[in-house]
């Protein structure tokens, strides 16, 4: 599935393109150790702050024990440690989980180039919210490597999700998850690199979890201006 880049740039965020053609979140496999309450929360949509319309849904699920099963090309969820850090390796292509087991140090997710022209207007947007037992939190930072020096750069912006009591609502995290903002040349000016910009390589999300059981991401085919 390829995303069309011929969208009207003046679209309001809440206006959806109905031809996105993506199904809602999939149900987990029988063997997955998930609370029924979390699954019910993930399915709830009314009043959650997200627009109506087609989207790709990705659940990042915190689990207390590492998984051992092979989970390649497996569903629309990625398992991460309930406490600790891991990486979600990113590659370019249609939306797809390539490795759902990030409890062993890394998982893998495929997604389209969000801003091929690097004009600061994305071709799709990411919304996120925290679900599960109140009190958990997570921090996700987009990172990549300078191919000429081997130096790792992580964005100055991170997605921080905190599960508080009551209704959990979505927020737009396109700036945090689809770009690396960093000073590559050391001149004191921060440069903007969208995912898969060739100035960097080996893009990934650094996921630091502090008890968050479910981070839910939704990808909508509408633009966000990060300028």
QUITA-V355249 format. One record per pair of residues at least 4 apart in sequence whose ideal C-beta (glycine too) atoms are under 8 Angstrom apart, sorted by the first residue. I is the first residue (numbers start at 0). J is the second residue. If there is no record, write none. Layout:
# QUITA-V355249
I:J, I:J
This chain:
# QUITA-V355249
0:20, 0:21, 0:93, 0:94, 1:93, 1:111, 2:93, 2:111, 2:122, 2:123, 2:220, 4:115, 4:122, 6:10, 6:16, 6:122, 6:220, 6:221, 6:222, 8:120, 8:222, 10:14, 10:16, 10:221, 10:222, 12:50, 12:124, 12:171, 12:221, 12:222, 12:223, 13:50, 13:221, 14:50, 14:221, 15:19, 15:50, 15:51, 15:52, 15:53, 15:219, 15:220, 15:221, 16:52, 16:53, 16:220, 16:221, 17:52, 17:53, 18:53, 18:220, 19:52, 19:53, 19:54, 19:219, 19:220, 20:53, 21:53, 21:54, 21:55, 21:94, 21:218, 23:54, 23:56, 24:41, 24:42, 24:56, 24:58, 24:75, 24:76, 24:215, 25:56, 25:74, 25:75, 25:76, 26:38, 27:31, 27:33, 27:38, 27:74, 27:76, 28:74, 30:68, 31:60, 32:62, 32:64, 33:37, 33:38, 33:60, 34:38, 34:131, 34:212, 35:39, 36:40, 37:41, 37:60, 37:130, 37:131, 37:212, 37:213, 38:42, 39:43, 40:130, 40:131, 40:167, 40:213, 41:58, 41:130, 41:213, 41:215, 43:47, 44:49, 46:166, 46:168, 47:128, 47:166, 47:167, 47:168, 47:169, 48:126, 48:128, 48:168, 48:169, 48:170, 49:54, 49:126, 49:128, 49:168, 49:169, 49:217, 50:219, 50:221, 52:219, 53:219, 53:220, 54:217, 54:218, 54:219, 54:220, 55:75, 55:94, 55:217, 55:218, 56:75, 56:215, 56:216, 56:217, 56:218, 57:75, 57:76, 57:77, 57:94, 57:96, 57:108, 57:215, 57:216, 57:217, 57:218, 58:75, 58:76, 58:77, 58:213, 58:214, 58:215, 58:216, 59:76, 59:77, 59:79, 59:87, 59:137, 59:206, 59:213, 59:214, 59:215, 59:216, 60:76, 60:77, 60:78, 60:79, 60:212, 60:213, 61:78, 61:79, 61:80, 61:81, 61:82, 61:131, 61:135, 61:137, 61:208, 61:210, 61:211, 61:212, 61:213, 61:214, 62:66, 62:78, 62:79, 62:80, 62:81, 62:102, 63:81, 63:82, 64:102, 65:80, 65:102, 65:103, 66:70, 66:78, 66:100, 66:102, 66:103, 68:100, 69:100, 70:74, 70:78, 70:98, 70:99, 70:100, 71:97, 71:98, 71:99, 72:95, 72:96, 72:97, 73:96, 73:98, 73:99, 74:96, 74:99, 75:96, 76:96, 76:99, 77:87, 77:96, 77:98, 77:99, 77:100, 77:101, 77:106, 77:108, 78:99, 78:100, 78:101, 78:102, 78:106, 79:85, 79:87, 79:101, 79:102, 79:106, 79:206, 79:208, 80:84, 80:85, 80:101, 80:102, 80:208, 81:208, 81:210, 81:211, 81:212, 82:208, 82:209, 82:210, 83:207, 83:208, 84:205, 84:206, 84:207, 84:208, 85:101, 85:102, 85:104, 85:105, 85:106, 85:206, 85:208, 86:101, 86:104, 86:105, 86:106, 86:203, 86:204, 86:205, 86:206, 87:101, 87:105, 87:106, 87:107, 87:108, 87:203, 87:204, 87:206, 88:97, 88:98, 88:105, 88:106, 88:107, 88:108, 88:201, 88:202, 88:203, 89:107, 89:108, 89:109, 89:110, 89:194, 89:195, 89:202, 89:203, 89:204, 90:97, 90:107, 90:108, 90:109, 91:109, 91:110, 91:111, 91:112, 91:194, 91:195, 92:109, 92:110, 92:111, 93:109, 93:111, 94:109, 94:110, 94:111, 94:218, 95:108, 95:109, 96:106, 96:107, 96:108, 96:109, 97:106, 97:107, 97:108, 97:109, 98:105, 98:106, 98:107, 99:106, 100:106, 101:105, 101:106, 101:206, 105:203, 108:204, 110:194, 110:218, 111:122, 111:123, 112:122, 112:193, 112:194, 112:195, 113:121, 113:122, 113:123, 113:173, 113:177, 113:178, 113:193, 113:194, 114:118, 114:119, 114:120, 114:121, 114:122, 114:177, 114:178, 114:193, 114:194, 115:122, 115:193, 117:191, 117:192, 117:193, 117:196, 119:191, 119:224, 119:225, 119:226, 120:222, 120:223, 120:224, 120:225, 120:226, 121:173, 121:177, 121:193, 121:222, 121:223, 121:225, 122:220, 122:222, 123:218, 123:219, 123:220, 123:221, 123:222, 124:171, 124:173, 124:218, 124:219, 124:221, 124:222, 124:223, 125:171, 125:172, 125:173, 125:176, 125:177, 125:216, 125:217, 125:218, 126:169, 126:170, 126:171, 126:172, 126:216, 126:217, 126:219, 127:158, 127:160, 127:169, 127:170, 127:172, 127:176, 127:214, 127:215, 127:216, 127:217, 128:160, 128:167, 128:168, 128:169, 128:170, 128:214, 128:215, 129:135, 129:136, 129:137, 129:160, 129:161, 129:162, 129:163, 129:167, 129:211, 129:213, 129:214, 129:215, 130:162, 130:167, 130:212, 130:213, 130:214, 130:215, 131:135, 131:162, 131:211, 131:212, 131:213, 132:162, 132:210, 132:212, 133:162, 133:163, 133:164, 134:162, 134:210, 135:161, 135:162, 135:208, 135:209, 135:210, 135:211, 135:212, 136:159, 136:160, 136:161, 136:162, 136:209, 136:210, 136:211, 137:159, 137:160, 137:206, 137:207, 137:208, 137:209, 137:211, 137:214, 138:157, 138:158, 138:159, 138:160, 138:206, 138:207, 138:209, 139:157, 139:158, 139:159, 139:160, 139:175, 139:176, 139:204, 139:205, 139:206, 139:207, 139:214, 140:153, 140:154, 140:156, 140:157, 140:158, 140:175, 140:204, 140:205, 140:207, 141:153, 141:154, 141:175, 141:176, 141:177, 141:178, 141:179, 141:194, 141:202, 141:203, 141:204, 141:205, 142:151, 142:152, 142:153, 142:154, 142:179, 142:202, 142:203, 142:204, 142:205, 143:151, 143:152, 143:179, 143:192, 143:199, 143:200, 143:201, 143:202, 143:203, 144:149, 144:150, 144:151, 144:152, 144:199, 144:200, 144:201, 145:149, 145:150, 145:151, 145:152, 145:183, 145:198, 145:199, 145:200, 146:199, 146:200, 152:179, 152:181, 152:183, 152:199, 153:179, 153:181, 153:205, 154:175, 154:178, 154:179, 154:180, 154:181, 155:180, 155:181, 155:189, 156:174, 156:175, 156:178, 156:180, 157:175, 158:172, 158:175, 158:176, 160:211, 160:214, 162:167, 162:211, 162:212, 163:167, 169:215, 169:217, 171:223, 172:176, 172:216, 173:177, 173:223, 173:225, 174:178, 174:223, 174:225, 176:204, 176:216, 177:193, 177:194, 177:225, 178:191, 178:192, 178:193, 178:194, 178:225, 179:191, 179:192, 179:194, 179:196, 179:199, 179:202, 180:189, 180:190, 180:191, 180:192, 181:189, 181:190, 181:192, 182:186, 182:187, 182:188, 182:189, 182:190, 183:190, 183:192, 183:198, 183:199, 184:190, 190:198, 191:225, 192:196, 192:198, 192:199, 194:202, 195:202
